[in-house]
C-alpha cells in the first residue's frame, strides 16, 4: 500500500493584492492512499505558510494549512510548493500587485 496525496486547491490565485497587504488561502492535503503520508511545506517570499512542517497524515485523513501572500513591490509573483516523499506536488499560481505592467 502507498500513500496518495490529494491537494485542494491545487492552485491558488490571490488576484491583485496591494503592496504591504496580506491575502491568505487555506489548502487541504488529504491522504487518500493506504499508508502514512509525510509532507513538508515550504515557500519563498513573498509567500509564507502557516503550519505544514513535518506533518504526518494517516490514511483517509486530511490536514489543512494556510498559504499567505504579502507583496513587497508591484508586479507578478509566482511560487509555493507542497512536497511529499517521494514525489512533489506543486501549488503555484501567479499573483499580481496593482501597478504592475
C-alpha positions as CSV (number, residue, x, y, z in Angstrom):
1,X,0.0,0.0,0.0
2,X,1.2,3.5,-0.8
3,X,0.2,7.0,0.4
4,X,-1.6,9.2,-2.1
5,X,-1.9,13.0,-1.7
6,X,-4.9,14.9,-2.9
7,X,-4.3,18.7,-2.7
8,X,-7.3,21.1,-2.7
9,X,-7.0,23.6,-4.2
10,X,-4.1,22.5,-6.4
11,X,-3.6,26.1,-7.4
12,X,-4.1,29.5,-5.7
13,X,-4.7,32.8,-7.5
14,X,-4.6,35.6,-5.0
15,X,-5.5,38.1,-7.6
16,X,-4.5,41.7,-7.1
17,X,-3.2,42.4,-3.6
18,X,-2.0,45.8,-2.5
19,X,1.7,46.1,-1.6
20,X,2.1,45.6,2.2
21,X,-1.4,43.9,2.5
22,X,-1.8,40.2,3.1
23,X,-4.1,37.7,1.4
24,X,-4.4,34.1,2.7
25,X,-5.9,30.9,1.5
26,X,-6.5,27.5,3.1
27,X,-5.0,24.4,1.5
28,X,-6.1,20.9,2.4
29,X,-3.9,17.8,1.8
30,X,-5.8,14.5,2.1
31,X,-4.2,11.1,2.2
32,X,-6.5,9.0,0.0
33,X,-3.9,6.2,0.0
34,X,-3.4,3.2,2.3
35,X,-0.2,4.2,4.0
36,X,1.1,7.1,6.1
37,X,1.8,10.3,4.1
38,X,4.6,12.6,5.3
39,X,4.6,16.2,4.0
40,X,6.7,19.2,4.4
41,X,5.5,22.5,3.0
42,X,7.9,25.3,2.1
43,X,7.6,28.6,0.2
44,X,9.7,31.6,-0.6
45,X,8.9,35.3,0.0
46,X,6.5,37.0,-0.6
47,X,4.6,33.8,0.2
48,X,4.5,32.1,3.7
49,X,3.0,29.0,5.1
50,X,1.2,28.7,8.5
51,X,1.8,25.1,9.5
52,X,2.8,22.2,7.4
53,X,6.3,21.4,8.6
54,X,7.0,17.7,9.2
55,X,3.3,16.7,9.1
56,X,2.2,13.1,9.1
57,X,-1.2,12.3,7.7
58,X,-2.7,8.9,8.3
59,X,-4.7,7.1,5.6
60,X,-8.1,8.7,4.9
61,X,-7.4,11.8,7.0
62,X,-6.9,15.5,5.9
63,X,-4.5,18.2,7.1
64,X,-5.2,21.9,6.5
65,X,-2.6,24.7,6.4
66,X,-2.7,28.4,5.3
67,X,-0.7,30.0,2.5
68,X,-0.2,33.8,2.8
69,X,0.8,36.3,0.2
70,X,2.2,39.7,1.1
71,X,3.8,41.5,-1.9
72,X,6.6,43.9,-1.2
73,X,6.6,45.6,-4.6
74,X,4.2,45.9,-7.6
75,X,4.5,43.1,-10.1
76,X,3.7,39.5,-10.6
77,X,4.8,36.8,-8.2
78,X,4.7,33.1,-8.5
79,X,5.7,30.3,-6.1
80,X,4.9,27.9,-3.4
81,X,5.1,24.1,-3.2
82,X,3.7,21.2,-1.3
83,X,6.1,18.3,-1.3
84,X,5.8,14.8,-0.1
85,X,8.0,11.8,-0.2
86,X,8.9,10.5,-2.7
87,X,7.2,12.8,-5.3
88,X,6.4,16.5,-5.2
89,X,3.1,18.3,-5.8
90,X,3.4,21.9,-6.8
91,X,0.9,24.6,-5.7
92,X,1.6,27.6,-7.8
93,X,-0.3,30.4,-9.4
94,X,0.7,33.9,-10.5
95,X,-0.4,36.7,-8.2
96,X,-0.3,40.4,-9.2
97,X,0.1,43.6,-7.2
98,X,-1.6,46.8,-8.5
99,X,0.7,48.9,-10.6
100,X,2.2,46.0,-12.4
101,X,2.7,46.5,-16.2
